[in-house]
């Protein structure tokens, strides 16, 4: 649904960004699957606070992931 960069800090290889991702999943399990995929980024994405809202009329589940993005870190798998 949306991606928002909340804050960017640091310089050079120490740059990090706080990112908020709002998504709509077909089932609540999709949030867990997305978190798992992000955790396999080798440290490039760090999952912080998460939230899941009530299922909407369409049957989809909205959720929010707060991430720390470290573009110069990690070894994506």
C-alpha positions, -999 to +999 in steps of 0.1 A: +000+000+000+028+024+009+065+028+017+077+058+037+112+067+046+109+081+081+146+091+087+180+088+071+212+091+091+249+086+090+274+090+061+292+068+037+290+031+047+273+040+080+241+053+063+209+038+077+173+046+070+141+040+090+114+027+066+077+020+073+060-004+049+022-007+049+009-037+030-022-057+024-019-095+027-043-122+015-038-139+049-022-130+082+006-154+074+018-132+046+032-107+072+052-135+088+065-146+054+075-111+045+093-107+078+112-140+073+123-129+038+136-096+051+155-114+079+173-134+051+188-102+038+220-108+057+216-077+079+206-053+052+170-051+066+163-053+103+127-058+113+115-037+142+081-030+155+053-047+135+015-044+136-015-061+121-049-046+117-083-063+116-092-081+083-110-057+059-142-064+041-123-079+011-109-105+035-074-091+032-053-083+063-035-049+065-001-048+083+028-025+090+065-033+092+090-008+106+124-016+092+159-004+095+176-004+061+214-007+060+224-005+023+261-011+028+257-041+052+247-077+048+252-103+023+218-109+008+209-146+004 
